[in-house]
Amino acid sequence: MQCIYRHVLKKIKTSKRTITTSVPEIRIYEVGPRDGLQNETKFVPTEVKVELIHKLASSGLKNIESASFVSPKWIKQMSDGVHVMTNIKKIPDVNYPVLVPNLKGYEIAKKCNVEEIAIFPAGSEAFSQKNLNCSVKEGLDRFRAVAEQAVKDGVRVRGYVSCVVGCPYEGPISPTAIAKVTEEVLSMGCYEVSLGDTIGVGTAGSVRRLMKEVLQVAKPENLALHFHDTYGQGLSNLLAGLEFGIKTVDSSVSGLGGCPYARGASGNLATEDLVYFLYGLGVNTNVDLVKLVEAGRYISNFLAKPTESKVNRALGDRFSNHLDIVKIASCKT
Ligand SMILES: CC(C)(COP(=O)([O-])OP(=O)([O-])OC[C@H]1O[C@@H](n2cnc3c(N)ncnc32)[C@H](O)[C@@H]1OP(=O)([O-])[O-])[C@@H](O)C(=O)NCCC(=O)NCCSC(=O)C[C@@](C)(O)CC(=O)[O-]
């Protein structure tokens, strides 16, 4: 089968010479510290959030959505965003984006010297009302003002579109509606739009239908996939999406996650499961699975709940060497 993933040229040193080879690569956008924790009822202290972010960065993840600057009246769990962002010991080549709902949140984020923000309009009218207290159109206008200011300030902007397959209040959402919102979000200057199956109702079939429509208005390199794993379809949905040439995938360590305004939705696709899956496809992730598993256990232990990652559970205490796990994933025993 022809490899469908983006390839990067890498210089690899052998004992005798340096060779240039082509390695497929997928960009992982970790959302655990934000999407993963925002729905937790027990307040996670700032130092635990910061330690989680440090552990994720040391596993090799390069994009870690670290906080959100939403109204603390709406999401109390994220109310310490300023302290989180000012206490992270940043690694130079790691991106630490934050979620921003309006200009007020943007101004606070800016004071924390963030280099990237994410805006998050919805594809569904009812969800927009519940999540943002405004219509889709009002949300888009509000986010356009934020994006324009950020672009002016040289801050990168990423966009989410929520409820790309289904809405907890309205039911199925048409791919045409999602394509329309995606096009508008891209026109605001976002370098990428992440398509969020907020309640995890998608299947490989509905994801294919969505991709066909959205790719009428966007290039695959400007799209990302954001799956919640409510019905256990996260990885098959992802495979369906990757077949369209998408190169960025969102996931959450330990499968944490959920939105308080999307009751019943489970966590995101677990990053440990994603990394294992990608190694199996021969896709380079540059992530150390042992360190990632440790990060997942750190936060699950703190929350006193079992990990939602099947890979994390399956590995138990058997493996301390990243390469051994990669061999299993690649079936190269
Ligand atoms: C958009 C609003 C603010 C409108 O909320 P509102 O109540 O209509 O706004 P408001 O302007 O009337 O403000 C109400 C109060 O909040 C304050 N306020 C207002 N904004 C801010 C701010 N940025 N930072 C700090 N404070 C703020 C504001 O100052 C005021 O304080 P008061 O005067 O009463 O003392 C609110 O609805 C909100 O914060 N919503 C965010 C909800 C949220 O975070 N949801 C989860 C993230 S979305 C998600 O998870 C989906 C995603 C992205 O992961 C993709 C997927 O999974 O598919």
The ligand as an SDF file (V2000), in Angstrom:
LIG
                    3D

 58 60  0  0  0  0  0  0  0  0999 V2000
  -17.3670   33.4390   25.9620 C   0  0  0  0  0  0  0  0  0  0  0  0
  -17.8230   33.7080   27.3630 C   0  0  0  0  0  0  0  0  0  0  0  0
  -16.7810   34.5250   28.1050 C   0  0  0  0  0  0  0  0  0  0  0  0
  -19.1080   34.5100   27.2830 C   0  0  0  0  0  0  0  0  0  0  0  0
  -19.7100   34.5640   28.5800 O   0  0  0  0  0  0  0  0  0  0  0  0
  -20.7370   35.7270   28.9850 P   0  0  0  0  0  0  0  0  0  0  0  0
  -21.2130   35.4100   30.3490 O   0  0  0  0  0  0  0  0  0  0  0  0
  -21.7370   35.9010   27.8950 O   0  0  0  0  0  0  0  0  0  0  0  0
  -19.7260   36.9580   28.9270 O   0  0  0  0  0  0  0  0  0  0  0  0
  -19.7110   38.3690   29.5770 P   0  0  0  0  0  0  0  0  0  0  0  0
  -18.9150   39.2070   28.6340 O   0  0  0  0  0  0  0  0  0  0  0  0
  -21.0890   38.8020   29.9500 O   0  0  0  0  0  0  0  0  0  0  0  0
  -18.8320   38.1480   30.9120 O   0  0  0  0  0  0  0  0  0  0  0  0
  -19.3310   37.5460   32.0500 C   0  0  0  0  0  0  0  0  0  0  0  0
  -18.2600   37.6700   33.1350 C   0  0  0  0  0  0  0  0  0  0  0  0
  -17.1050   36.9350   32.7580 O   0  0  0  0  0  0  0  0  0  0  0  0
  -15.9760   37.8130   32.6260 C   0  0  0  0  0  0  0  0  0  0  0  0
  -15.2020   37.3970   31.4640 N   0  0  0  0  0  0  0  0  0  0  0  0
  -15.6160   37.3510   30.1870 C   0  0  0  0  0  0  0  0  0  0  0  0
  -14.6450   36.8740   29.4140 N   0  0  0  0  0  0  0  0  0  0  0  0
  -13.5940   36.6290   30.2130 C   0  0  0  0  0  0  0  0  0  0  0  0
  -12.3040   36.1150   29.9690 C   0  0  0  0  0  0  0  0  0  0  0  0
  -11.8930   35.7600   28.7450 N   0  0  0  0  0  0  0  0  0  0  0  0
  -11.4640   35.9650   31.0050 N   0  0  0  0  0  0  0  0  0  0  0  0
  -11.8460   36.3140   32.2520 C   0  0  0  0  0  0  0  0  0  0  0  0
  -13.0960   36.8110   32.5490 N   0  0  0  0  0  0  0  0  0  0  0  0
  -13.9530   36.9630   31.5260 C   0  0  0  0  0  0  0  0  0  0  0  0
  -16.5780   39.1920   32.4400 C   0  0  0  0  0  0  0  0  0  0  0  0
  -15.6680   40.1850   32.8520 O   0  0  0  0  0  0  0  0  0  0  0  0
  -17.7980   39.1010   33.3180 C   0  0  0  0  0  0  0  0  0  0  0  0
  -17.3920   39.2430   34.6830 O   0  0  0  0  0  0  0  0  0  0  0  0
  -18.2830   40.1220   35.7000 P   0  0  0  0  0  0  0  0  0  0  0  0
  -18.3760   41.4660   35.0940 O   0  0  0  0  0  0  0  0  0  0  0  0
  -19.6260   39.4410   35.7890 O   0  0  0  0  0  0  0  0  0  0  0  0
  -17.5000   40.0670   36.9860 O   0  0  0  0  0  0  0  0  0  0  0  0
  -18.1220   32.4050   28.1140 C   0  0  0  0  0  0  0  0  0  0  0  0
  -19.1970   31.7900   27.4820 O   0  0  0  0  0  0  0  0  0  0  0  0
  -16.9540   31.4560   28.1430 C   0  0  0  0  0  0  0  0  0  0  0  0
  -15.9390   31.7220   28.7530 O   0  0  0  0  0  0  0  0  0  0  0  0
  -17.1020   30.2900   27.4660 N   0  0  0  0  0  0  0  0  0  0  0  0
  -16.0580   29.3080   27.3790 C   0  0  0  0  0  0  0  0  0  0  0  0
  -16.5920   27.9450   27.6330 C   0  0  0  0  0  0  0  0  0  0  0  0
  -15.4860   26.9310   27.5090 C   0  0  0  0  0  0  0  0  0  0  0  0
  -14.3460   27.1890   27.8540 O   0  0  0  0  0  0  0  0  0  0  0  0
  -15.8290   25.7370   26.9970 N   0  0  0  0  0  0  0  0  0  0  0  0
  -14.8690   24.6910   26.8370 C   0  0  0  0  0  0  0  0  0  0  0  0
  -13.9310   24.9350   25.7010 C   0  0  0  0  0  0  0  0  0  0  0  0
  -14.6240   24.5370   24.0990 S   0  0  0  0  0  0  0  0  0  0  0  0
  -14.2080   22.9120   23.8820 C   0  0  0  0  0  0  0  0  0  0  0  0
  -13.7480   22.2810   24.7870 O   0  0  0  0  0  0  0  0  0  0  0  0
  -14.3460   22.3030   22.5300 C   0  0  0  0  0  0  0  0  0  0  0  0
  -12.9830   22.1070   21.8250 C   0  0  0  0  0  0  0  0  0  0  0  0
  -12.3240   23.4590   21.5590 C   0  0  0  0  0  0  0  0  0  0  0  0
  -12.0860   21.3660   22.6380 O   0  0  0  0  0  0  0  0  0  0  0  0
  -13.1810   21.4020   20.4920 C   0  0  0  0  0  0  0  0  0  0  0  0
  -13.9090   20.0650   20.5710 C   0  0  0  0  0  0  0  0  0  0  0  0
  -13.7140   19.2910   21.5180 O   0  0  0  0  0  0  0  0  0  0  0  0
  -14.6230   19.7840   19.6260 O   0  0  0  0  0  0  0  0  0  0  0  0
  1  2  1  0
  2  3  1  0
  2  4  1  0
  2 36  1  0
  4  5  1  0
  5  6  1  0
  6  7  2  0
  6  8  1  0
  6  9  1  0
  9 10  1  0
 10 11  2  0
 10 12  1  0
 10 13  1  0
 13 14  1  0
 14 15  1  0
 15 16  1  0
 15 30  1  0
 16 17  1  0
 17 18  1  0
 17 28  1  0
 18 19  1  0
 18 27  1  0
 19 20  2  0
 20 21  1  0
 21 22  1  0
 21 27  2  0
 22 23  1  0
 22 24  2  0
 24 25  1  0
 25 26  2  0
 26 27  1  0
 28 29  1  0
 28 30  1  0
 30 31  1  0
 31 32  1  0
 32 33  2  0
 32 34  1  0
 32 35  1  0
 36 37  1  0
 36 38  1  0
 38 39  2  0
 38 40  1  0
 40 41  1  0
 41 42  1  0
 42 43  1  0
 43 44  2  0
 43 45  1  0
 45 46  1  0
 46 47  1  0
 47 48  1  0
 48 49  1  0
 49 50  2  0
 49 51  1  0
 51 52  1  0
 52 53  1  0
 52 54  1  0
 52 55  1  0
 55 56  1  0
 56 57  2  0
 56 58  1  0
M  CHG  5   8  -1  12  -1  34  -1  35  -1  58  -1
M  END
$$$$
